[in-house]
Amino acid sequence: MGFNSCDPTSRIGNNNNNTGTLDPITGRTSNNNTNNTRDSIQPVATVDTIKWCDTIEQSATKKMVLCFTKIDGQAIQTDTVDIIEINPNSVFDPSTQDTLVKVDTTIKLKKAYNVAILMPFMASGFVPAPTKEIPGKSLRALEFYEGVRLALDTLEKQGINLFVNIYDTKKSTATVQEILRKQELQEADLIIGPVSSKVSKEVAKFAKENKIPMVSPFNSRGNIADKNPYYIQLNPSFEPHSKVIVDYVFNKFESRHPKKYLVLGMKQDTGRMKLIQDAYADLKNDINAKIPQHITKDNTLSIESIKKHLSKDSENIIIIPSYKDESFIYNALREINSLIDKLEMKKSYKLTVIGMSRWRYYERVNFEYYSNLNMLLTSEVHINTSRSKHFKTEYKQTYGISPREFGYIGYDVMLYFGQMLKKYSKAFPSFIWKEKRQMCHTHFQFEPVYLNQGALDGSNPSNMQNVIMRYQNAHINLLDFEEYELKKIN
């Protein structure tokens, strides 16, 4: 496999034509995989023996193939020979009288697959040698790209043929629209990127219209794609965070008595606070179930305003789903920390605070708060030390430095989806929910996000069918502060 840009600090692509296209990466190996087909089950008849098979609907999403055997006067013997998962992708919305996107689930293996990667490299901002300075605004895309290149080496050894074209989006809608008009984009089997919400919406629309799987590696917003089963969101929205928080809290603390719960946030956090409440209602199977909550008017907090929800005689679990305002986070943690009696710990409140991973980057949130408040954080990323050891070594040998978060993500994305192309061709979104895998930076557990609930097989067209809005990684890492280190506990 050859690369056109060997120096990670060199200019990417040919900037003279100003097209936003970076040098292509190509690889070519042999691949003789073929599809296997299952022989159909036929009734078998023998002397004094009758054998037949039937398909039974176990649920709206699952069917079972059962075979029955009758020998003379003996009782009928039943054997389950297969379980069929009903494909939820051929769905429609009768209320609009319009058929939604029909997904072709046929696996059509090819000798090679075309991949397009769209990232804001901002290549025109690179400083020429000898300084080789990399602008901060280009760093995330470049580190992601470096991880991709190492994954391509691994995929080549696995016999996976990929032709990869790299494009600089320049954070420009006009540039992205120009890129999408290129013939090679029309022929792509997979699109990775871009980053910003505005240009991601353009690419998601293109991917839906052309039935090309699109992987969004960084964007966590849930409104990028509309009824688009080709859109795959790696960075989860807050809903999976809320479910992990509620499941963990009420599995761990429910048996402890007495206990107090509180959801705390600013006015701008009300949407996230509602998701916490929804997850709690689902867990309790009671639409009226609710956790006490407190919403501040600004980014300040007085401990007296929330004391009524807490008790020295209870376990106090405070959930703060806020991440945008560092001042509020700092003020809230400082006030909650005032409940700790450093001289007589037995007189202190028993506290557990659950927050967001972005708090790790706030300079004013110090280790004292992590320790005193038994802080837990939900995070989309947690580097698996044992699994990433080989990648870390390869990265350092290739680029002379240790990888950061975006390098791990680039490697995992390219490796996983390259393997998915080999196994399922571009039809892989229909099968992605089955392919759970531990990667370097997180666990991949992609699940469909539905607009409505109902039968998946179209058996009851008078009711609203399940409509897939997108696929998203549903796994969230729950981190505990232990020995001055955040460790994964779920």
C-alpha positions, -999 to +999 in steps of 0.1 A: +000+000+000+015+033-010+009+067+006+014+101-011+019+120+021+045+103+043+054+132+065+025+140+089+036+176+090+039+181+053+013+198+031-016+175+024-025+172-013-019+195-041-031+230-031-024+245-065-057+234-079-076+246-048-102+219-051-102+207-016-091+172-027-062+156-009-039+129-024-057+096-027-046+065-007-048+033-026-043-003-017-048-034-038-047-071-027-066-102-037-099-112-021-117-143-031-146-142-006-179-154-019-214-154-005-227-186+011-263-196+008-283-217+032-299-249+019-337-248+023-352-272+048-372-299+031-397-323+047-383-358+051-404-389+052-392-424+062-409-456+070-431-451+102-416-416+106-430-383+096-408-351+097-419-316+089-408-280+095-426-248+101-418-211+108-434-197+140-435-160+148-421-156+183-424-118+183-427-088+160-389-090+155-381-127+156-392-159+139-382-195+147-378-224+124-391-255+141-388-291+129-412-318+142-408-356+142-435-381+146-424-418+150-453-443+152-473-437+183-447-417+202-451-381+212-441-354+187-405-343+191-397-306+184-364-292+175-355-255+170-332-254+139-330-217+132-339-183+146-346-155+121-341-119+131-366-098+111-349-070+092-363-036+105-351-016+075-380-021+050-403+003+068-427+030+058-449+058+073-485+053+062-495+088+075-474+105+048-486+081+021-449+081+011-425+052+011-394+060+031-358+049+022-358+013+012-326-004+022-311-030+000-299-057+024-284-079-003-247-086+004-228-079-029-191-085-022-166-068-045-129-071-052-123-036-038-143-008-021-142+030-024-139+051+007-142+089+009-129+107+040-140+143+045-122+163+072-115+200+079-077+197+074-075+235+066-044+226+045-040+261+032-031+272+067+000+250+070+033+268+075+059+256+050+091+238+061+114+241+080+090+253+108+064+226+100+040+241+125+005+226+125-024+250+132-045+240+162-077+241+140-062+213+118-049+191+145-080+169+152-084+161+115-047+154+110-045+131+140-076+113+129-060+108+095-028+094+110-048+068+128-066+060+095-033+054+078-022+028+104-055+010+101-051+008+064-018-011+069-037-036+091-065-039+066-041-046+038-026-075+058-061-089+062-066-089+025-091-060+024-090-039-008-097-002-003-093+028-025-094+058-002-098+094-013-091+122+013-109+156+010-103+189+028-138+203+036-122+236+048-153+239+071-171+253+041-205+243+028-196+254-007-164+233-007-184+202+005-211+207-022-183+208-048-168+176-034-202+159-035-205+166-072-174+145-079-179+112-097-159+093-071-183+104-044-212+090-064-194+057-065-183+056-029-191+025-007-184+044+025-182+081+036-164+090+068-168+125+082-172+155+081-171+172+115-193+203+118-231+200+120-238+223+090-217+204+065-226+171+080-262+177+072-253+182+035-233+150+034-260+130+053-286+141+027-263+131-001-256+097+015-293+091+019-302+100-016-273+078-030-277+050-005-241+053+007-233+045+044-219+076+062-200+074+095-200+106+116-170+102+140-173+133+162-207+149+160-231+140+189-261+160+178-292+139+171-307+162+144-281+158+117-299+130+098-337+127+092-351+092+087-318+081+074-308+045+079-275+052+061-263+076+088-241+061+115-233+082+145-202+072+164-203+098+191-236+091+210-262+118+218-271+124+255-299+098+256-275+068+260-256+088+287-289+092+306-297+055+304-263+045+317-265+070+345-299+059+357-292+021+352-260+024+372-273+046+400-304+026+407-287-008+404-260+003+428-279+024+453-314+011+452-308-015+479-293+011+502-315+028+527-321+056+532-310+075+501-316+108+484-315+117+447-312+150+429-309+162+393-291+196+392-286+219+363-290+253+346-320+264+325-300+255+294-297+219+307-335+213+309-334+191+278-308+168+293-325+168+326-357+157+309-338+127+294-327+117+328-363+118+340-375+099+310-348+072+316-359+070+352-396+066+343-387+038+318-367+021+345-395+023+370-421+015+343-441+044+356-447+075+335-452+095+366-420+085+383-396+115+388-364+123+405-363+156+426-346+183+406-333+218+410-328+244+381-306+274+388-315+308+374-278+315+364-244+299+368-243+304+405-255+280+432-261+284+469-259+251+489-289+262+510-311+261+479-306+223+475-301+212+511-338+203+514-332+175+489-302+161+509-297+144+542-267+136+565-284+103+573-287+092+537-267+084+506-269+115+485-266+110+447-265+142+427-267+140+389-254+171+370-259+166+332-243+200+324-211+205+304-212+239+286-206+264+314-174+258+334-183+285+359-215+267+368-198+234+372-171+249+394-196+268+415-218+238+420-190+214+429-175+240+453-208+244+471-215+207+473-180+201+486-187+225+515-209+197+529-177+177+536-165+181+572-127+176+568-121+174+606-149+149+614-158+129+583-185+110+602-204+143+603-202+149+566-228+142+540-223+109+521-221+122+485-218+108+450-217+133+421-223+121+385-212+144+357-199+147+322-165+137+307-158+173+295-152+182+332-118+166+329-106+195+308-118+222+332-088+236+351-108+249+381-122+214+388-094+200+410-086+165+424-101+174+458-136+175+443-130+142+424-121+125+457-144+141+482-175+138+460-169+102+448-172+117+413-183+095+384-182+107+348-198+094+316-176+094+286-177+085+249-139+077+250-118+056+273-086+042+260-083+004+265-047+002+276-042-035+269-060-035+235-043-003+223-008-014+232+001-025+196-014+006+180+004+029+204+037+013+196+031+015+158+019+051+161+050+062+180+073+044+156+056+060+126+051+096+138+076+099+167+050+108+193+024+090+214-012+091+200-039+113+213-076+107+214-083+115+178-056+091+165-072+063+184-106+072+169-093+074+134-077+039+137-108+023+152-132+038+127-112+028+096-104-007+110-139-015+120-158-002+090-132-016+066-138-050+081-176-044+078-173-037+041-154-069+036-180-090+054-212-073+043-203-050+015-220-016+016-251-033+030-234-034+064-258-009+082-285-036+082-262-059+101-242-035+122-263-041+153-249-077+155-213-066+153-204-055+188-167-051+193-142-037+219-120-012+201-090+009+213-109+039+224-144+025+233-168-004+228-187-003+195-224-012+201-244+003+172-282+003+176-310+019+155-327+050+168-364+048+160-390+075+154-419+053+163-426+019+178-446-009+161-442-041+141-410-043+121-421-066+093-449-045+078-475-071+089-498-043+101-497-015+076-526+003+093-503+013+122-472+035+122-441+014+115-407+017+130-388+043+112-350+043+116-337+079+121-301+068+123-278+043+138-257+053+168-232+038+192-251+031+224-221+023+246-211+049+272-181+045+294-187+051+331-155+064+348-146+064+385-118+084+401-095+060+418-058+065+428-057+098+409-068+081+377-102+077+359-110+040+356-138+024+337-163+006+359-190-006+335 
